[in-house]
Amino acid sequence: MRKATIVAAALIVILGLGSCAGPVFSRNWSVNNDALTDTLTLSGDNFVLERVSAAGTSSWEGAFKDNGDQWIFDITVWRPANASAKTFDPPIRYLYQVKRFQNGVSFLKLSDVVGHSNFQFIQAGDYSLR
């Protein structure tokens, strides 16, 4: 019986039935000839942004709010590719003007940043729904 329970739990994780993951968006772009791939996962009131570069994988996570044409990200944790994680209390708030399209979302502009930020978060451009 125990083995069946373990197998069932593994199947739930593999099939994603144990999570309430929402939409996943991705974008390939570059800065200073460094190729970057962003993956933005929205899950209820939370988000995770992973950025893959030659230096490794960085991530940001925190609270997310969809206000129609304005999306709000409250970053609570930043994990740089080559350094220890940093936490923010209070969070750093990013407000973006967005436009949705059939297979994704376009980040039009950064409206405001509340709190000190020394890193690049989401850059203007189109993210495709995966």
Secondary structure, 3 states (H helix, E strand, C coil): CHHHHHHHHHHHHHHCCCCCCCCEEEEEEEECCEEEEEEEEEECCEEEEEEEECCEEEEEEEEEEEECCEEEEEEEEEECCCCCCEEEEEEEEEEEEEEEECCEEEEEEEEEEECCCCCCCCCCEEEEEC
